[in-house]
């Protein structure tokens, strides 16, 4: 019996460490996307990312024609639309704002979604602290691209929609079917924009390597590891680790993209992460019926 807690701790440590690795992978991929975007544009970067994702997932998907109905698959189609909008708006925001700022503003989506049904005073305080952090981030140091902020907010809303739709797809479709359909839909939506951008794109072998790395680091590796992670840690711990993503993004923005953030902006990123981590860490698990009602009301 004494070995059970030790085994559980080991599983938790392995799962949490792996998720930290995926946070590094995703944000390194975003930083590399920031390097590639000036050469080929955001649509081509997003198309490359989705193409890698489809290549990884499609071999495991064997659809039956009788099951390819709109009534059954519309949540997966909607998931694909949210993926396309989220990735395109986020990468364009990275190009305009920098990775640290774009990632922090985008994180408002899942944070506000997590607190949408809360009635606790602490959660209201956390929302105000996160909002103050975003104001500090975008309004008090230098000039910030207004269009970039708007795109980051679109990415935030799309991320929230992605979370809700992923849950609905996971409950309604088996295995990786929903994610595969969503990835194909996302690629189909992005490809026309990518083709339009080919004329002005500047390709080279290093750029092609960057596009492949973005697809692997930002999509293939994290999605492949999510199931492994969630079998070892709780959803709450997963969310807490995710809440520190903006800090990881700011580090890679500095290391890879040579972004320079002032002390006010750094403080703002920390405020948003602390507010998110506090709110999530102190949440009480909701009953399953309540979670279902929340998901249905928000979708």
Phi, psi and omega in degrees: 000328182292340181277343183296310178301321179296319178296318178297318178298318179298316179298319179295317180297316179297315181296315180294319179296321178294320179293321174302321177297321179291326175298318176298315181299312182298314185283330171295319176299320178295322178295318178294326175298320177298329176287322185279330186303317179300335181273322188235346180091157184298316182301321180291322178297315180295319179298319179296318179298314181291326179297316177299318180297317179295317180299324180287319188272324190300323179300339181266002185249118179237086185287148172257132187304324182295338182265358181274071180245150180298318182300325182276325190257357185300325177297325178291324176295316177298324176299319178296321177297315180295323177298314182297313181294317182299310184291318181294314181292323180294313182294324177291325175295321176300318180297325184270326188252333192102155187293316183300312181292314182299316181294325181290315179295319180299327183292346176301331181300298179294330179295310180294327176296317180297331184258004189301325183255011184280149176237013184276144177297321180302320180292323176297318177299317181298321178297316179295320178296315178297318177297319177297322178298318180292321177299314177300321184293324189250350191237350190242348180236114176068200179249136180244137181294114181298320178296323177297318177297317179299318179295320178296323177292323174298318177298322179297312179296321180293325178295318176299316178297321179300318180297313180296317182288326177297318177297316181295318179295319180297325180281334187256341183232143184281152172055226182261016184300312182297315180295323179294313178299315179300320180293320178295316178298315179300315179298318180297324179288324184279329187305315179301320177294322179295319179296319178298330181275354183297325184297324182262000182280148177244104183263148172206167180299320175299323179292318177299319177298321177297316181297318178296318180296321179299315180297317181290313186286323186267340183235297190300309183292309181299315181295324179294330185267346185301316180297316177303317183292311186288349172278351186241340179229162180283159177300326180295313179297322176302314181293322180296315179297319179299328183295343179265010177304318179301327177293316178298319179299317180298322179296314180288330173300322178287315185287316188263317185262358179057037177284145179239113178256138176286170184295329178294318180292321177297318176299320181297317179298317178297318179301314181297316181294318180294318178299316180294312181299319179295314181298316183288318184295333183259006178290144171266137179302131179276149175301151184303319181298323180291321178298318180296316180298320180297313181299318181292321182290328181276344176258000000 
